[in-house]
Amino acid sequence: MKELERIEVEKREQEEKLRRGLQVAHKICEGEENEQYAKLRDYAHELIRSNPSSNVYLHVSLESHQFERLYVCLEAYKKGFLLGCKPLIVLDGCFLKGNSGDD
């Protein structure tokens, strides 16, 4: 019976060590994550500085000042997209009348 009690005590001690270790790991990860979010504004400014014609939009909540979204479109991507596109004529909401009598 004493052997069973000793095993139970050891098991509880191991579980407690594991719980404390997980708490420490969680704090480390949360801290690193918060530090990375704090650097987003600097990252956005660096992108604009190094790529002046690029679009960088960083959206932060006005109330809580928490990160919501980041949009980045580098100038090289814009140029490549526009060079690869073929000209396109768009007629939106128009009705064309011709000699065929069709409306």
C-alpha positions, 0 to 999 in steps of 0.5 A, spaced: 500 500 500 505 504 501 508 503 494 502 505 491 501 512 495 509 513 493 507 512 486 501 517 487 505 522 490 511 522 485 505 522 479 502 529 482 509 532 483 511 530 476 504 533 474 505 539 478 512 540 474 509 539 468 504 544 469 509 549 472 513 548 465 507 549 461 506 556 464 513 558 463 513 556 456 506 560 455 509 566 458 515 566 454 511 565 447 506 570 449 511 575 451 515 574 444 508 575 440 507 581 444 514 584 442 513 582 435 506 585 434 510 592 437 515 591 431 510 591 426 509 599 425 517 599 425 517 594 419 511 598 415 516 604 416 522 600 413 518 597 407 516 604 405 523 607 406 526 601 402 520 601 397 517 608 396 512 606 391 509 600 395 503 600 398 503 598 406 497 599 410 497 597 417 490 597 421 490 598 428 484 598 433 482 605 435 480 603 442 485 598 444 490 599 440 491 592 438 493 590 431 487 588 426 490 587 419 496 589 415 496 590 407 503 590 403 503 591 395 510 591 393 512 596 387 515 590 384 509 586 384 505 591 382 509 592 376 510 585 374 502 584 374 501 590 370 506 588 365 503 581 365 496 584 364 493 584 357 489 591 355 481 590 357 475 594 355 470 594 360 463 596 358 459 596 365 451 598 365 451 600 357 447 598 352 450 598 345 445 600 339 448 598 332 445 597 325 442 590 326 436 593 330 438 589 336 437 593 343 
